[in-house]
């Protein structure tokens, strides 16, 4: 069954709705100057505290240098874009997800070399965007994601422009370990739409069921 991470959680209501729908992980953004930034305990770190057992809490950062002080305590997973040596201090202590922005085949080749040298626990593929690390709501060529999956020996998480309308096609084409959704289930940046969350999970379950019948 396809696992699901709902990213860009900024409030307890959205967290509860995602968990109720069946989310395996929630992502909390630690990249300043973004609409989904979770800026500190007083303003928002109480949100991940309320996440129930068996749901992973992911700190999404530009790099390990910007990880919150509560990584390893409040957060059990670090998702990072830029590899730095500081990642190694967390290896074996939290799960590591390295995110790559796919622009073209050259970016795929670079990705595969990087993963081979410093393998994370999973790789997340997102669409390239000039101004945003993620949450831009744009897709990329999923055939490149399938190629990466076939060449890697670690789980692949598919992100980038997924919606209730296209996630089924993405799952059938790539068959990723997990999918990652943020803007595709939002009413406004940083605020999720409960009906879109439900529709997203229904589309995933339908796709999974159709693959099991093959």
C-alpha positions as CSV (number, residue, x, y, z in Angstrom):
1,X,0.0,0.0,0.0
2,X,1.2,3.5,-0.8
3,X,2.3,5.4,2.2
4,X,1.4,9.1,2.5
5,X,3.1,12.2,4.0
6,X,1.0,15.3,4.3
7,X,3.4,18.2,4.3
8,X,3.3,21.9,5.3
9,X,1.2,21.3,8.4
10,X,0.8,24.6,10.4
11,X,-2.0,23.9,12.8
12,X,-3.6,21.2,14.9
13,X,-6.8,20.9,13.0
14,X,-5.0,20.2,9.7
15,X,-2.8,17.7,11.5
16,X,-5.9,15.9,13.0
17,X,-7.6,15.8,9.6
18,X,-4.6,14.3,7.9
19,X,-4.1,11.7,10.6
20,X,-7.8,10.8,10.5
21,X,-7.7,10.4,6.7
22,X,-4.8,7.9,7.1
23,X,-1.5,9.9,6.9
24,X,1.6,7.9,7.8
25,X,3.7,11.1,8.3
26,X,3.2,14.8,8.7
27,X,5.8,17.3,7.5
28,X,6.6,20.5,9.3
29,X,8.5,23.2,7.4
30,X,11.6,24.7,8.9
31,X,12.5,26.9,6.0
32,X,12.1,30.6,6.9
33,X,10.2,33.0,4.6
34,X,7.8,30.4,3.4
35,X,4.0,30.4,4.0
36,X,4.2,27.0,5.8
37,X,7.1,27.9,8.1
38,X,6.7,26.6,11.6
39,X,8.7,29.2,13.5
40,X,9.1,27.9,17.1
41,X,7.6,26.4,20.1
42,X,5.4,29.3,21.2
43,X,4.1,29.9,17.7
44,X,3.7,26.4,16.5
45,X,5.8,23.5,17.9
46,X,2.8,22.5,20.0
47,X,1.3,21.2,16.7
48,X,3.7,18.2,16.3
49,X,3.4,17.5,20.1
50,X,-0.2,16.5,19.5
51,X,0.5,14.0,16.8
52,X,-0.5,10.5,17.9
53,X,1.8,7.4,18.1
54,X,2.8,5.6,14.9
55,X,2.6,8.8,12.8
56,X,6.0,10.1,11.8
57,X,6.9,13.7,12.4
58,X,9.2,15.1,9.8
59,X,11.2,18.3,10.1
60,X,11.7,19.7,6.6
61,X,14.8,21.8,6.3
62,X,17.1,23.3,3.6
63,X,20.0,21.5,5.3
64,X,20.9,19.8,8.6
65,X,22.4,23.1,9.9
66,X,18.9,24.6,10.0
67,X,17.3,21.6,11.8
68,X,15.2,22.5,14.9
69,X,16.8,21.9,18.3
70,X,14.0,19.3,19.0
71,X,15.1,17.0,16.2
72,X,15.5,13.5,17.7
73,X,13.0,14.4,20.4
74,X,9.9,16.0,18.9
75,X,10.8,15.0,15.3
76,X,11.8,11.5,14.3
77,X,12.7,12.2,10.7
78,X,14.9,14.9,9.0
79,X,14.1,15.8,5.4
80,X,16.8,18.0,3.8
81,X,17.6,19.3,0.3
82,X,21.3,20.2,0.5
83,X,23.6,17.6,1.9
84,X,26.2,18.9,4.4
85,X,28.5,17.1,6.7
86,X,26.2,17.8,9.7
87,X,23.8,15.2,8.3
88,X,26.1,12.5,9.5
89,X,25.6,13.4,13.2
90,X,22.0,12.3,12.8
91,X,22.6,9.1,10.8
92,X,21.2,6.3,12.9
93,X,19.5,8.7,15.3
94,X,16.6,9.8,13.1
95,X,15.5,8.7,9.7
96,X,17.0,10.7,6.8
97,X,15.1,11.7,3.7
98,X,17.0,13.6,1.0
99,X,14.9,15.7,-1.3
100,X,15.9,16.3,-4.9
101,X,14.3,18.8,-7.3
102,X,14.1,17.1,-10.7
103,X,14.6,19.4,-13.7
104,X,15.9,17.1,-16.4
105,X,18.0,14.0,-17.0
106,X,21.2,15.7,-15.9
107,X,19.6,16.3,-12.5
108,X,18.7,12.6,-12.3
109,X,22.3,11.6,-13.0
110,X,23.5,13.9,-10.3
111,X,20.9,12.6,-7.9
112,X,22.0,9.0,-8.4
113,X,25.7,9.8,-7.8
114,X,24.8,11.6,-4.6
115,X,22.7,8.8,-3.3
116,X,25.4,6.2,-4.0
117,X,28.0,8.2,-2.0
118,X,25.8,9.2,1.0
119,X,22.7,7.1,1.0
120,X,19.7,8.4,3.0
121,X,16.9,6.2,4.3
122,X,14.7,7.4,1.4
123,X,14.8,9.8,-1.5
124,X,12.0,12.4,-2.2
125,X,11.6,13.6,-5.7
126,X,10.1,17.0,-6.2
127,X,9.7,19.3,-9.3
128,X,12.3,21.9,-9.9
129,X,11.1,25.5,-9.3
130,X,13.3,28.6,-9.6
131,X,12.0,30.3,-6.5
132,X,10.7,27.6,-4.2
133,X,12.3,24.5,-2.7
134,X,8.9,22.7,-2.5
135,X,5.2,23.2,-2.3
136,X,5.1,24.9,-5.7
137,X,2.3,22.8,-7.1
138,X,4.1,21.8,-10.3
139,X,4.8,18.3,-11.6
140,X,7.7,16.8,-13.5
141,X,8.3,13.9,-15.9
142,X,7.3,10.8,-13.9
143,X,9.2,8.6,-16.3
144,X,12.4,10.0,-14.7
145,X,11.0,9.1,-11.2
146,X,10.4,5.5,-12.4
147,X,14.0,5.4,-13.7
148,X,15.4,6.6,-10.4
149,X,13.3,4.0,-8.6
150,X,14.6,1.2,-10.7
151,X,18.2,2.2,-10.2
152,X,18.1,2.9,-6.5
153,X,17.9,0.4,-3.7
154,X,16.1,2.6,-1.3
155,X,12.5,3.8,-0.9
156,X,11.3,6.6,-3.3
157,X,8.8,9.2,-2.2
158,X,7.1,11.0,-5.0
159,X,6.1,14.7,-4.7
160,X,5.5,17.7,-6.9
161,X,2.1,18.9,-8.0
162,X,0.2,15.9,-6.8
163,X,-3.6,16.4,-6.4
164,X,-6.6,14.2,-5.9
165,X,-7.0,14.2,-9.7
166,X,-3.6,13.0,-10.7
167,X,-2.2,11.0,-7.8
168,X,-3.8,7.8,-9.0
169,X,-2.1,8.1,-12.3
170,X,1.2,8.8,-10.6
171,X,1.0,5.7,-8.4
172,X,0.1,3.5,-11.3
173,X,3.0,4.8,-13.3
174,X,5.7,5.0,-10.7
175,X,4.5,2.7,-7.9
176,X,6.5,4.8,-5.3
177,X,7.0,3.7,-1.7
178,X,5.1,6.9,-0.7
179,X,3.6,10.1,-2.0
180,X,4.0,13.6,-0.5
181,X,1.3,16.2,-0.7
182,X,1.2,19.8,0.3
183,X,-0.3,22.5,-1.9
184,X,-2.5,20.0,-3.7
185,X,-4.8,19.7,-0.7
186,X,-4.8,23.3,0.4
187,X,-7.5,26.0,0.5
188,X,-4.8,28.6,0.8
189,X,-1.0,28.3,1.4
190,X,-0.6,26.8,4.9
191,X,-4.2,25.9,5.3
192,X,-5.5,22.5,4.3
193,X,-8.9,21.8,2.8
194,X,-10.5,18.8,4.6
195,X,-12.5,17.7,1.5
196,X,-9.4,17.7,-0.6
197,X,-7.5,15.6,1.9
198,X,-10.3,13.0,1.9
199,X,-10.4,13.0,-1.9
200,X,-6.6,12.5,-2.1
201,X,-6.7,9.5,0.2
202,X,-9.6,8.0,-1.7
203,X,-7.8,8.3,-5.0
204,X,-4.7,6.6,-3.4
205,X,-6.8,3.7,-2.1
206,X,-8.5,3.3,-5.5
207,X,-5.1,3.2,-7.3
208,X,-3.7,0.7,-4.8
209,X,-6.7,-1.5,-5.1
210,X,-6.4,-1.5,-8.9
211,X,-2.8,-2.5,-8.7
212,X,-3.5,-5.4,-6.4
213,X,-5.9,-6.8,-8.9
214,X,-3.2,-7.0,-11.6
